[in-house]
């Protein structure tokens, strides 16, 4: 089983997180940020990665530290759970529709972190959630998971739909990329013979 647990405690947040890459999408999420919990639940269910996430943060200031630090911890957990990355598919890309919105997500579990995020929101908030935090989460996740991640919303109007298409797109791309390729079981998916740098 490809599993990992991460504990991250700072003066700003206290996070306990566990993942199972070979799960069924079971999610237990509690960050204190309702919209973010909703997005993380979507991420777990559509990636089929089991996630247990408990976070306490300085929400009296804003949601930034909590969202970013969960992204950091989740990225670290995914990277740890992948181990030496033998047999995984590595690459994935897809288009994710959400009503009037269409987002393209492509990723490479390369060990070389990079984010291209071309998604814009016409409003600053979805409820109490700052829309700029969507990018902050993706940045924290990509850097700490060691993935090259491209996210581009081609069109869309509703901010909730745009955010949801990004998270669902990441989920489905992760699901495909971390999957074990039966034709390459036991192989490192790289001509270098190693991944991670």
N, C-alpha and C positions, 0 to 999 in steps of 0.2 A: 504494500500500500504506500502510495506517495503522499505522505502527510507531513505537516509541520505545525509547530506552535511558536508564537512570538509573544513576548511580554515587553512592552515599551512604557516606561514611566519617566516623565519629566515634570517640571514645575507647571507645565501647561496641560498635560494630558496623562491619563493612566489607561493603557490599552492592553487587553488580553484577547488574543486572536488565534484561532486554529483553522486549518484547511485540510481537506482531503480531495486531492485532484481526481481521484477515481470514485467520487461519490455519486449522489443522485440529485444534488442541488438543494439538499436540506439546509435551511438557514435559521440561525438564531441571532438576531441583530438587535443591538441596543446601544445607540450612540448619543441619545438625547436630542438628535436632530431628525425630526420626522421625515422630511423629504429625502434626506440622505439615507435613512434606514430603508425607505422605499426603493431607492436606486440600488443599494447594496443587496437587497432581497432579489431584485431583478437580475443582478449580476450573478448571484449564486444559482438561482433557478435555471437561468438560460445557459450558463456555462456547465451546469451539473457538477460544480465544485461545491462540496459541503463547506459551509462557513459558519463559524461560531465567533461572533465579534461583540465584545463588551468594551465600551469606551466611556470614560468620564473626562470631560474637558472643561475649560474655562469659558463656558457658554455665556456667562454674564458679560464677557468682553465681546465676543462674536463667535461664529462657527468655524473660523479659518483654521485654528490650530487643530481642532478635532478632525476636520475633514482631511487636512494635509497629513496628519500623523496616522490616521487610519490607512491612508494611501501608502504611506511609508511601510507600515507594519504588514499590510496585505501583500505589497510587492516583495518584501523580505520573506514572507511565508511561502509565497508561490515559488520564488527562486530556490529556497531551501528544499521544498517538497520535490522539485524537479531533479534533485541530486545531480548525477553526471549527465543527465539528459539523454541517456541511451534509449533508442527506439522511438522517440517522440517525433511527431510529424514536423514540427518546428514552425512552418509558415502557414498563414491563413489570411484570407481576405473575403469581404462580403459587403453587400449593400443591405442596410437595415431600414425598411420603411416603417414609419409610424404615422398613420393617417396622411396628412399633407406634407410630412417631412421625410427626407431621404438622406441618410448618412452612410458614407463609405468608411470602413475600418479595415486596415491591413496591419499585420504584425509579423515580426520575426523574433523568435526567442533565440537571440544571438549571443547574449551576454554583453552586447554593446548597446547601452541605453541611449535612446533618442526619442524625442516626441515632436511630431508635427501636428499641431492642433488648429485646424481651420474651421472653427465653429463660432458663430456670433449669435448673441442674444439681443433682441430688441428691447428687452426690459432688464432692469438690474436685479430683480428679485422674483422668485417663485414662492409665493407666500412670504415666509421670513428667510428663505434660503437665498444667499447671494449667488447669482448665476455664474459669476467669475470663479466660484469655487469648483465648478465642474472641471475646468482646466487644471486647477491646482491639484485635484485628486488624480487626474490622469498623469500629470507630470510626476507627482510623488510615486505613483504606482510604477510607471515606466522605468524611472531611474533605479528604483530599488528592486524591481523584478529582473532588470537587465534585459529589457526588450526594446526593440525598435518598434515604435507605434505611430501610425498615421491615422488621424481621425479628421474627416472633412464632411461637414454638413453641406450637401449640394443645394438644398433648398428647404425651407420650412418657415412657419410663422409662429406657431404656438411654442412658448419657451419650455413648457413641461414636455411636450412631444419631442423637442430637439434634445433636451437632456436625456430623455428616456431612450431615444434612438442611439445616442452615444454609448450609454451603459449597456444596452442590449447588444449593440454591435460589438463592443469589447467582449461581452460574455460569449457570444457565438464564435467569435474569432479565437478566443482562448480555448473554448471547448474543442475546436478543430486542431489547434496548434499543439496542445498538450497531449492529445490523443496518441496512443501507441500505434505506430504503423506496422501492421503484421508482416509486411514484406521487408521491413528493416529492423526487426526486433533485435535488440542487443547492439545495434550500431549507433555510433555518434553521427548525427546528421550534419556532418561538415567535412569538407575535403582536408581540413587541417587535422582532423582526428580529435579535436577538442572544441568545446564551446566555453564561453565565459570571459573572453578578453581578446 
